[in-house]
Amino acid sequence: MFDELFQIIEDRKKDKPAGSYTAQLMDTGENLILRKIGEETLEVIFAAKDEGQQRLIEESADLIYHLWVLLSYKGVSIEQVKKELASRHKRDQ
């Protein structure tokens, strides 16, 4: 699902379908995307602290989505992130 979601974000960035929240974020630019990441980060923290597991799951999904919008906006692929994580895993063993 993660690869599929990132591809949807990439497609919406390119195709800019009417009514697409992703396309709106891309068109508005980096400052809005960064603000959304900040908001979602706080919501994850609050959910983890006081709002229960389901809210934590929901807010984590929102944060991941907005982070991936930023990666796409900046031209960073999921494969690059996977490669970085794999290299860190190898160093830790």
N, C-alpha and C positions, 0 to 999 in steps of 0.2 A: 504494500500500500504506500510506503514512503516514496519509492521511486515513481509510482503512478501520480501521487499528489504533486511531486516536484515537476513532473512533466505537464500536468494541468496548469500549474503556475506559469511555466515557460510558455505554454500555448496561449494563455490569456494575456501574457505580456506582449506577445507578438501579434495576436489577432485582435485584441482589444474589443471583445464583444460588448455590445450595449448592455448596461446594467450589471456588469461584472465588478464585484468589489475588488478583486485582484487587479483588474485593469485600472480601476480608479486609484488604487494605492500607487501603482506604477506611474501613472500620469501625474499624480500630485507630487511624488518625489520622495527623496531620501528623508527629509525632516519628518514627514508624516509617518513613514514606515518606522523610523527610529522611535518616535513618540509612542506608536502602537506597541512596539517591543517593550518599552519602559512600562506602559500601562499593564500589559499582560504579565510581565515579570512580577510586578506588585500583586496582581491578582493571584498568581501561583503561590506566592508567599502567604497571602492571607488565607487562601484555600487550604494550604498545608497546615497552617496554624489552627484554624478554627472552623472550617467549613465542611470537613469530611472528605472522604476518599473520592466520591463521585465528582464533587466540585474541583478537586485537585486534578482529576483526569481531564475534565472539561477545559480547565484553564491551561493545563499543560498542552493540550491539543492546540489551543489558540496561540500559545507562545511559539510552539514549533512551526505552525503555519506562518506566522508573521516573521519568524527568523528565516524561514525558507524564501519568503517574498524578498527579504533583504538580500539574501545570497543571490537570488536570481537577478535582482536589480543591479547588483554589483558585478554580475558576470561570473560568480563562483558556482561551480557545479556540485551536486551531491557526491559525485564520484571523487572530487578533490577532498571533500570533508571525510569521506570513507577512507581514502588513502591516508590522510593524516591520522585518523583514529587507529588504523591498522599499524602504522609506523610506531605510534605510541604504545600500542599493545605489545609489539615485538620488543621494544626497549624495556618494558616492565618485566619481561620473563627472564 
